[in-house]
Amino acid sequence: MVKNMLYQSGMAINTRIGQSYIWNMQHRNGNPNKSQWIINHNQEIHVFEYSYGANWISRKQNKKFSWGLNLINEVPSVLGETAKNCELPLQFVRIAKFVEGTQTWHGYPANYRCNSQDRPDPKILENWYTRGYIRKDEIKKVRNMKPCSLSS
């Protein structure tokens, strides 16, 4: 956990897993074009560390992504809300997407229903199913951008 830290946009911190992480304040400042975190900064880091440690990592076109869940009592819980400019009604989301930059990671609440790039890789979804975080039928719903327990 990060203690006594001034939360500033663009300030990299070292995580417990040996990866640098930057808070991107456009996902905390009410920007209508960006999804917004509801969880606090420490919880955001925890979700990242857990996702990275669980190896919920995918690669696409030489980019690396880590997919996270805000697990409370082993149940995916809300971690953010959709961008206000999404064509769907405002909704809460339970998936985080973390993107590896040049030397640091950053993340945001992923809205798989509005943005196809925010759909986790099928192998990640299968892992979540195996762990009991989602039902089998929800894998197809996420891949087809349909509502399920990971969105509201």
Secondary structure, DSSP 4 states (H G I P E B T S, - for coil): ---S----TT-EEE-TTS-EEE--GGGTS--TTS-EE-S-HHHHHHHHHHHHHTT-EEEETTEEEEEEEEEETTEEE--EE--TTSSSPP-EE-EEEEEE-SS-EEEEE--TTT-GGGSPPHHHHHHHHHTTSS-HHHHHHHHTT---TTB-
